Amino acid sequence: MAGYKAWQKNFERHVNKGEKAIRILAPAPYKIKEERDKIDPVTQEIMLDRDGNPQKEEVEITIPAFRAVSVFDVSQTDEKPIPELEAKELLSDVEGYQDMIHAVEAVSPVPIEMEEIAGESKGYFDREARRIAVQENMSESQTLKTIYRVITKKCYIHQPCGFRNRF
């Protein structure tokens, strides 16, 4: 999703003639300046001037706001191809890896099993067997990332394995 001019400027693509924009709410925060009593950072009390009146300071506050904007999906554009966004394989070792694996297994609501997985998937939640399958022979960092992703996405967000009931 991008605006009409953003497709042209950033992606060298053009919106197809006759396409209708999709209206979404986009962040549009703004800042205001406000005068407040000055607070002593140590005592957390209002600082006073010589006459006993509260000292004032001007602070800048960011106000969260949104505005409606028009955007177009990639399917509504043509011309230069968009490079594929691909997650890179993690290759590093992890200090304390075995301890981390044992800790994750201890809190996981279902068993975690390493196995050869056909295709490009690195791990998944098996609803019928009520277990997490993780591709074997990956790096330590990729294995942990995959386990965390499956537990949070499948077991916490979608709740099919009762994760929320454990805490």
HELIX and SHEET records of a PDB file:
HELIX    1   1 TYR A    4  PHE A   11  1                                   8    
HELIX    2   2 VAL A   74  GLN A   76  5                                   3    
HELIX    3   3 TYR A   97  VAL A  107  1                                  11    
HELIX    4   4 GLU A  140  VAL A  150  1                                  11    
HELIX    5   5 ILE A  151  ILE A  157  3                                   7    
HELIX    6   6 ARG A  164  ARG A  166  5                                   3    
SHEET    1   A 2 ARG A  13  VAL A  15  0                                        
SHEET    2   A 2 THR A  77  GLU A  79 -1                                        
SHEET    1   B 2 ILE A  22  PRO A  27  0                                        
SHEET    2   B 2 PHE A  66  VAL A  71 -1                                        
SHEET    1   C 2 TYR A  30  ASP A  37  0                                        
SHEET    2   C 2 LYS A  56  ILE A  63 -1                                        
SHEET    1   D 3 ILE A 112  GLU A 115  0                                        
SHEET    2   D 3 ARG A 131  GLN A 135  1                                        
SHEET    3   D 3 GLY A 123  ASP A 126 -1                                        
END                                                                             
